[in-house]
Amino acid sequence: MKKFFLIIISILLIDQILKIYIKSHFKLGDGILIFPYFWILFVENPGMAYGIYLGQGYYGKIILSILRFFLVFFIFIFLYKSVKRGFTNYLTIPISLILSGALGNFLDSALYGLLFNSGTIYSKEYHKWIPYFGISKINSPFSIIFGNENGYASFMEGCVVDMFYFPIIDINIPDWIPIFGNYNFQFFKPIFNISDIVISIGVFLLFLFKKKIKNIKIF
């Protein structure tokens, strides 16, 4: 179990250190071109991985945060039982990756509203997510405990920090082309983070090694 614990903690630390650094040093929407077609671009995501939403608005956000909690809990139980029963690494390592990614995004949702003094919030009056200006500051843990400083949102209401952007194709289609004229086409448009990457890798590995794990009696 130590091996899987090390995988999860290592990924989680890298994920959270990068997210906290980006949010506490970048203004929302700021970006740095690393090399052609690769940007570090700071956005906040109230939805799921790669900007996918589970319902619109405040209640969709809360439902998603609760589902993230149960997802992390059940994946952890599944991984624990799989390791205890000696299942192959072809199953347990991908599950470890998925768990670390799910936990990373859950921590954003659960704690970032308390940890930072500013962030993207939902306006019930205007029925949309409202961005903020400036650079966020981290509240001291003691001030959070004793209520001396307020975060930008309550528990489970924080937004996920995303930063990896790969606009491999970004073209404006000319007006004279039928149907698609005057349209901006981008690939790859979603902005994501390390948690999203390791979840995607974990799912891909499960499909890649499905023949090696299909005969395992999980239940």
PyMOL commands that set and color helices and strands:
alter all, ss='L'
color gray80, all
select helices_A, chain A and resi 2-25+49-51+57-84+89-115+141-146+194-208+210-213
alter helices_A, ss='H'
color red, helices_A
select strands_A, chain A and resi 31-35+38-45+121-123+128-130+160-165+169-173+183-187+191-192
alter strands_A, ss='S'
color yellow, strands_A
deselect
rebuild
show_as cartoon
